[in-house]
Every structure is written in structure tokens, then in C-alpha cells.
Amino acid sequence: NRIIDTYSPKTIDNYLCWTFIARYLPYLGPQFRRLFSEFRAKVPDMSVETGDPNGSSRIFLSRWKECVHVVSEGLDVPAIVLYLHHKQQALDSMTAKINDLIKQMKEAFNLIIDSQQWLDSSAIKENFKNRVNSIQSKIGVPKVLTNESEVNLLYEGLEIDSQDVFITNIFKMARHQVMLELKKLNRLVDPEEEWIIQPLIANAYYDPITNNIIMPPGILRFPLISFQRPGYLDFATLGIVIGHEISHSMGTDSRKFMKYTNGTNWWTDEINKVYREKANCFAQQYNQYLIESTDEYLNGNHTLEENICDFAGLQQSYTAYKLNKDNTFVQLPGLTNYTSDQLFFIQYAQIWCEVVSLEGHRRSLLDDHSPGRYRANGVLVNSEQFSKAFLCPKDSVMNPSAKCGLWNSNYG
């Protein structure tokens, strides 16, 4: 209402037209793409959504990469079906390994919960462990996507014509996607068939309502997991991701679903007080981190839950790695000077390596997650195990005396 009262109808009309045009500019050909790129260079802080559900305006140098991106975003279900035709066997064999990894991560977190002195009774600890143990996992894709006839029904009526103008096919895909969503209205949704994450995205998700970890095919591949390398490296990659998602089961949103069990409030005032004190340490720590190429600092409260889950995920994965009986140390060519613990932490830091544009740095201010360098170093400065592995001098940059901690492990 404030915007409508403040601006003229003409200004509002122009804005609506511009946002629609800007959304589809990357699909209008080289001339428009060039103009769009020049505009973004001069107005980098303006967030313009495109057909990409992540809200980013990707402009690729290679045409084939752009085509793959457009198809996998606009026709994600047919794209994953095509992927499964080539990778189903590998995905099936990977699933057993991932389920075992999830089991080990849960066991590690149970041990960590038992060691937490601020949880002041065994009954409270048991309730927390029950929450962890009841976490279910969805790995791969919903079963409906393995049924070709069901997939064909989903896309009945959508006709992509290579003779059409490119933007016309983009509109067709967008329109069909909206129709698929509208068909879900006024009907029960089967949680086994409707996963709230795109199948090809390289990410995992924790759903606090169903207490489920969802891991689509996009994340179940190298470099996060592999059958051709020592197991301790898998703990430092996919193990970290799993531990991070498990940690969300203890987060602020999840607490709403576990607060009362058998009529008992497990998140007592005293536990909440200690939790907030520990969490505040992380908030203050990340408040001090400068966003690269800007004069802005991270908002430690905005990224707080993700930062805590990063730390807790590392604690779980390190504990699981140390407890794993099959974790024989295998030296790696060219890295024989490093111990298995050192390689574990090096591998952990490597998953956060990134190349970020100036605009990307600015956008990170709006992200719930910290930039990659702080997801690595911000976590490791609080890790006693890391400091011990690399013999970091006390009060050095990576081994400060004052450390933050929540769900710390006693292992290592």
C-alpha cells in the first residue's frame, strides 16, 4: 500500500513491465544479453530474477552449457529421468553407502549429546537423541520419477518446437510448470512423491516438519563422495553435509516440533539460556568477518543457525571418522607429508573453495549461509581437533584461546 500511495500508476506500470522483461532478457538473443550484462555491471546491487529458480541471471560463454542449464531448470523432471537412464546403477550402489554414512553420523551425534554437560539430565539427553534417531532420509529421487509412463503423463500437452522462437519455448515451459503446481491444489500431497528440492541441484535439505534429510542425485557424486578414495575423505565431504543437515534437527525451526514430548517441555528456560549464550558467541564471531571486495561485514545473527550447523556438522563427521573401524589410513600421492587428520581438514576446507564475482560477494549479504572462506576458517578456528592436527601455536590466528562451541565432540 505504501508503494502504491507513493508512486504514480505510470511508474508502477513501468516497474512491472521492466521486471517482466528483465526476467527473460537472457533468453532474447545476443543483443539483449549484451545490454543486460552492461546494465548489471552499472547497477550490480539490483536483484533481477530470471527463469532460474535460484534467482540468478546466469550468462554462459559456452552455448551447450547454457542449453543444459535451461533444460535442466525448465524441464527438471525429464532431465533427471535422462540422467537416471545413465546413472541408475551407480546411484543404487551409492545409496547403500550413504545410508551407512548417515547411520554413523547419527551415532556420532548421540555420543556428542551424551557428553553435553549443559543438558542437565539423562531424560533430556534421551529426548534429544530420539529426535536424531527418528530422522529419516530420502536419497535419490521420488519413485514416481522412475516410472516412465507417470512422467509422460506429467508432461502431456507440453510441446517444444525447435522451429519456435527460443523465448516462446521458455514461456511454454514456465506455463506448464505453473499448471503442474496448480493441479496440486485441493488434493492431498504424498510426501514420498513430492520432495521439496530440485533433483539435479547439488545440495541437501532438512525438512523439520517431516524430520527428513533429502539428498537428490545432484549432490551424490564426485567430489563429495567416491568409491575410489580413502574413506576418511568421504567423512570430510558428504559426511560434513549430512552432519550439517542432522544438526538442523536441533535448530530454532525444528525446536517447534520437538519442544513437547509426552507433555514435557524439554527446552527448559535454563537450557534455552545456555543455548543462547553459546549461540551468541558464534554471532559475535561472524559479525567480525568482512565480505571480500566490499566494506560490509557479515551479519552473524542472520547466518547464525547455518554457522552453528557447520560447526556441529564438522564435530559429528570428525567423531564418526575417528570411530570408523574400516578407516585405514591410505597415503595419497604427493601428499605423503600429511597425516590422515590433516588431510581430513584439508578436504573439509576444499569443499568451500569458490570463485565469486563482485556481485556475488554483495549478494552473500542476503544469504543465510556465510561465504565459503568463513564456512571453512570460521569453523576451523573453533576446532580443537584442527589446532591439534596442525600444531597451531596458542593464540595464533587459527587457534585463538577464546573459542565458540556448541555440540562439541570429545574425540581427537
C-alpha positions in Angstrom: 0.0 0.0 0.0 2.8 2.4 0.8 4.4 1.9 -2.6 1.0 2.4 -4.4 0.4 5.6 -2.4 3.9 6.9 -3.0 4.4 6.3 -6.8 2.3 7.2 -9.8 0.4 4.5 -11.8 2.8 5.1 -14.7 5.9 4.5 -12.5 4.3 1.3 -11.2 3.3 0.1 -14.7 6.9 0.8 -15.9 8.3 -1.2 -13.0 6.1 -4.2 -13.6 6.9 -4.2 -17.3 10.6 -3.9 -16.6 10.7 -6.7 -14.1 8.9 -9.0 -16.5 11.3 -8.0 -19.4 14.4 -8.3 -17.1 13.4 -11.8 -16.0 13.5 -13.0 -19.6 16.3 -10.8 -21.1 18.9 -13.6 -21.1 16.7 -15.6 -23.4 16.2 -12.9 -26.1 19.4 -13.2 -28.0 22.9 -11.7 -28.1 21.9 -8.1 -28.5 19.6 -8.1 -25.4 22.0 -10.2 -23.4 24.8 -7.7 -24.1 22.5 -4.9 -22.9 21.6 -6.9 -19.8 25.2 -7.6 -19.0 26.1 -3.8 -19.3 23.1 -2.9 -17.1 24.1 -5.4 -14.4 27.7 -4.0 -14.4 26.4 -0.5 -13.7 23.6 -1.5 -11.3 25.1 -4.5 -9.6 23.0 -4.3 -6.4 19.8 -4.7 -8.3 18.4 -8.3 -7.9 16.7 -9.3 -11.2 15.1 -12.7 -11.2 15.3 -14.8 -14.4 13.8 -18.1 -15.2 16.4 -19.6 -12.9 14.5 -20.6 -9.7 17.6 -19.6 -7.7 17.0 -16.1 -8.8 20.4 -15.7 -10.5 20.9 -14.4 -14.0 23.5 -16.8 -15.5 25.1 -15.9 -18.8 27.3 -18.7 -20.1 30.2 -18.4 -22.5 29.5 -21.9 -23.9 26.2 -22.4 -25.7 26.0 -26.1 -24.8 26.3 -25.3 -21.1 23.5 -22.7 -21.4 21.3 -25.2 -23.2 21.9 -27.9 -20.5 21.2 -25.3 -17.8 17.9 -24.1 -19.4 16.7 -27.7 -20.0 17.6 -28.9 -16.5 15.9 -25.9 -14.9 12.8 -25.7 -17.1 12.4 -29.4 -17.6 13.9 -30.8 -14.4 11.9 -34.0 -14.3 12.6 -35.1 -17.9 16.3 -34.1 -17.3 16.6 -36.3 -14.2 14.9 -39.2 -16.0 17.5 -38.9 -18.7 20.2 -38.8 -16.0 18.8 -41.9 -14.4 18.9 -43.8 -17.6 22.7 -43.5 -17.5 23.4 -43.4 -13.7 20.7 -45.5 -12.1 23.1 -48.4 -11.3 25.7 -46.0 -9.8 23.0 -44.2 -7.8 21.7 -47.5 -6.4 25.1 -48.6 -5.2 25.8 -45.2 -3.8 22.6 -45.3 -1.8 23.7 -48.1 0.5 27.0 -46.3 1.2 25.2 -43.1 2.0 22.7 -44.8 4.4 25.6 -46.3 6.2 27.2 -42.9 6.4 24.0 -41.4 7.8 23.8 -44.2 10.4 27.4 -43.4 11.6 26.7 -39.7 11.7 23.7 -40.3 13.9 25.7 -42.5 16.3 28.4 -39.8 16.5 25.8 -37.1 17.3 24.3 -39.4 20.0 27.8 -39.6 21.7 28.2 -35.8 21.4 24.7 -35.3 23.0 25.7 -37.6 25.9 28.8 -35.5 26.5 27.0 -32.2 26.8 27.1 -31.0 30.4 24.6 -28.2 29.7 21.9 -30.8 29.0 21.4 -31.3 32.7 19.5 -34.6 32.8 19.7 -38.0 31.2 16.0 -37.8 30.3 16.6 -34.6 28.3 19.6 -36.2 26.5 17.4 -39.2 25.6 14.8 -36.9 24.1 17.4 -35.1 22.0 18.8 -38.4 20.9 15.3 -39.7 20.0 14.9 -36.7 17.7 18.2 -37.5 16.0 17.4 -41.3 15.7 14.0 -40.6 14.2 15.4 -38.7 11.3 14.5 -40.4 8.0 16.4 -40.0 4.7 15.2 -39.6 1.1 18.1 -40.4 -1.2 17.9 -40.1 -5.0 14.5 -39.3 -6.5 10.9 -40.0 -5.7 9.7 -43.4 -7.1 7.3 -41.6 -9.4 10.2 -40.3 -11.4 11.4 -43.9 -12.2 8.1 -44.6 -13.8 8.3 -43.5 -17.4 4.5 -43.6 -18.1 3.9 -41.4 -15.0 6.5 -38.9 -16.2 4.9 -38.9 -19.7 1.5 -38.1 -18.1 3.1 -35.1 -16.2 4.2 -33.6 -19.4 1.3 -34.5 -21.6 0.3 -31.4 -23.6 3.7 -29.7 -23.5 5.0 -29.4 -27.0 8.5 -27.9 -27.5 9.0 -26.9 -31.1 12.6 -26.4 -32.4 11.1 -24.1 -35.1 9.7 -21.7 -32.5 11.5 -18.6 -31.2 13.5 -19.6 -28.2 11.6 -17.4 -25.8 8.4 -19.0 -26.9 9.6 -22.4 -25.7 10.7 -20.8 -22.5 7.2 -19.4 -21.9 5.7 -22.8 -22.7 7.9 -24.5 -20.1 7.2 -21.8 -17.5 3.4 -22.0 -18.2 3.4 -25.8 -17.9 5.4 -25.7 -14.6 2.7 -23.4 -13.2 0.0 -25.7 -14.3 1.7 -28.7 -12.6 1.7 -26.7 -9.4 -1.9 -25.6 -9.7 -3.0 -29.2 -10.1 -1.8 -29.9 -6.6 -4.3 -27.5 -5.1 -7.2 -29.1 -3.2 -5.6 -32.6 -3.1 -3.5 -34.4 -0.6 0.2 -34.3 -1.2 2.1 -37.6 -0.8 5.4 -36.7 1.0 7.0 -39.7 -0.6 6.3 -38.4 -4.1 6.7 -34.6 -3.5 10.2 -33.7 -2.5 10.8 -30.0 -1.9 14.2 -29.8 -3.6 15.1 -30.0 -7.3 16.6 -33.4 -8.2 19.7 -32.1 -10.1 20.7 -29.4 -7.5 24.0 -30.0 -5.7 22.5 -29.5 -2.3 20.9 -31.3 0.6 17.9 -30.2 2.7 16.5 -30.9 6.1 12.7 -30.7 6.5 11.8 -30.0 10.1 8.1 -30.9 9.6 8.7 -34.4 8.5 12.2 -34.8 10.2 13.7 -35.9 6.9 17.0 -35.3 5.2 16.6 -35.1 1.4 19.6 -35.8 -0.8 19.0 -35.6 -4.5 21.3 -37.1 -7.2 22.9 -33.7 -7.8 24.9 -34.0 -4.6 25.6 -37.7 -4.7 28.7 -37.6 -6.9 32.3 -36.7 -7.0 33.9 -34.7 -5.4 31.5 -35.1 -2.4 31.6 -38.9 -2.5 33.6 -41.6 -4.3 34.4 -45.3 -4.2 37.9 -44.7 -5.5 39.4 -42.8 -2.5 40.1 -43.4 1.2 37.0 -43.4 3.4 38.2 -40.5 5.7 37.8 -38.2 2.7 34.2 -39.1 2.4 33.6 -38.2 6.0 35.2 -34.8 5.3 32.9 -34.1 2.3 29.5 -35.8 2.2 29.8 -36.6 5.9 30.0 -32.9 6.6 26.9 -32.2 4.5 25.0 -35.0 6.4 26.2 -33.7 9.8 25.1 -30.2 8.9 21.6 -31.3 8.0 21.3 -33.5 11.1 22.3 -30.5 13.2 19.3 -28.6 11.8 17.1 -31.1 13.8 18.3 -29.1 16.8 17.8 -25.7 15.3 15.3 -23.0 16.0 12.7 -24.1 13.5 13.0 -27.8 14.4 12.6 -26.9 18.1 8.9 -26.2 17.5 8.4 -29.8 16.5 10.3 -31.4 19.4 9.6 -29.0 22.3 6.9 -31.1 23.9 7.1 -34.8 24.1 4.7 -36.7 26.4 3.6 -33.4 27.8 7.1 -32.4 28.8 8.8 -29.2 27.8 12.4 -30.4 27.1 13.7 -26.9 26.0 13.6 -25.6 29.6 14.4 -21.9 30.4 17.8 -22.9 31.7 18.7 -25.0 28.6 17.4 -22.1 26.4 19.6 -19.6 28.3 22.8 -21.7 27.9 22.0 -22.4 24.2 21.5 -18.6 23.5 24.8 -17.8 25.3 26.7 -20.4 23.2 24.9 -19.3 20.0 25.7 -15.6 20.8 29.4 -16.4 20.7 29.1 -17.6 17.1 27.0 -14.5 16.2 29.7 -12.1 17.6 32.5 -14.1 15.9 30.9 -13.9 12.4 30.0 -10.3 12.9 33.7 -9.5 12.7 34.2 -11.1 9.2 34.4 -8.6 6.3 32.8 -9.5 3.0 35.5 -9.6 0.4 35.7 -6.7 -2.1 33.1 -4.7 0.0 33.1 -2.6 3.1 30.3 -4.6 4.6 30.5 -7.1 7.4 28.7 -10.4 7.8 25.5 -10.3 9.9 26.3 -13.1 12.5 22.7 -13.3 13.6 21.4 -13.7 10.0 23.7 -16.6 9.3 23.7 -17.9 12.9 21.9 -21.2 12.5 23.8 -22.2 9.4 27.1 -21.3 11.2 26.2 -23.5 14.2 25.2 -26.4 11.9 28.6 -26.0 10.0 30.5 -26.4 13.3 28.3 -29.2 14.6 28.5 -31.0 11.3 32.3 -30.9 11.5 32.2 -32.3 15.1 29.9 -35.1 14.0 31.9 -36.0 10.9 35.2 -35.9 12.7 33.9 -38.1 15.5 32.4 -40.6 13.0 35.7 -40.7 11.1 37.7 -41.4 14.3 35.2 -44.2 15.3 35.1 -45.9 11.9 36.8 -49.2 12.2 37.4 -49.6 8.5 39.1 -46.2 8.3 42.6 -47.5 7.4 45.0 -44.6 6.6 46.0 -44.6 3.0 48.6 -42.1 1.9 47.9 -40.1 -1.2 50.4 -39.5 -3.9 52.1 -36.1 -3.5 50.6 -35.7 0.0 52.7 -38.1 2.0 53.8 -35.4 4.4 50.3 -35.1 5.8 48.6 -37.2 8.4 45.1 -38.5 8.0 43.7 -35.9 10.4 45.4 -33.1 8.4 44.0 -34.5 5.1 40.6 -34.7 6.7 40.7 -30.9 7.5 42.2 -30.0 4.1 39.5 -31.9 2.3 36.9 -30.2 4.5 38.2 -26.7 3.6 38.4 -27.6 0.0 34.6 -28.1 -0.4 34.2 -24.4 0.4 36.6 -23.2 -2.3 34.8 -20.8 -4.6 35.3 -18.2 -7.3 33.0 -15.3 -6.6 32.3 -12.1 -8.6 31.9 -8.7 -7.0 28.2 -9.0 -7.4 28.3 -12.4 -5.8 30.1 -11.0 -2.8 27.4 -8.4 -2.4 24.7 -11.0 -2.7 26.2 -13.0 0.1 25.0 -10.4 2.5 21.5 -11.7 1.9 22.4 -15.4 2.1 21.6 -17.5 5.2 25.0 -19.1 4.7 28.4 -17.5 5.3 30.8 -17.1 2.3 32.9 -20.1 1.6 36.1 -18.9 3.2 34.3 -18.4 6.5 32.5 -21.7 6.3 36.0 -23.1 6.3 38.1 -20.9 8.5 35.2 -19.7 10.7 34.5 -23.2 11.7 38.1 -24.4 12.0 39.2 -21.7 14.4 36.8 -23.2 16.9 38.0 -26.7 16.4 40.4 -28.1 19.0 41.0 -31.1 16.7 42.2 -28.9 13.8 44.6 -27.0 16.1 46.0 -30.2 17.4 46.3 -31.8 13.9 48.4 -28.8 12.6 50.1 -28.0 15.8 48.8 -24.4 15.7 50.5 -22.2 18.3 48.2 -21.0 21.1 46.7 -17.6 20.3 47.7 -17.8 16.7 45.1 -16.7 14.0 43.8 -20.3 13.6 44.0 -21.2 17.3 42.6 -18.4 19.5 42.2 -19.1 23.2 38.6 -17.9 23.1 36.6 -20.4 21.0 32.9 -20.8 20.4 31.4 -24.2 20.8 28.0 -25.9 20.6 27.7 -29.7 20.2 31.5 -30.1 20.7 33.0 -33.6 20.4 35.4 -35.0 23.0 37.2 -37.1 20.3 40.5 -36.0 18.9 
